[in-house]
Amino acid sequence: MSDDQPLCYRLITGADDARFCERVSALLEQGYRLHGSPAVTFDGTYVIAAQAVILDDE
């Protein structure tokens, strides 16, 4: 795989805020689709979210 090829699997993590949603939405616009349910945890200050996305072979 060359550096310019998109990854077929990505796990996006971060604080559960508008920026996190924007990051996931941008990947969906690029052709990725959600893979599984999101996971969330609390680190004592913030809710941290994780969402896997996949890009199907075309």
Secondary structure, DSSP 8 states (H G I E B T S, - for coil): --TTS--SEEEEEEESSHHHHHHHHHHHHTT-EEEEEEEEEE-SSSEEEEEEEE----
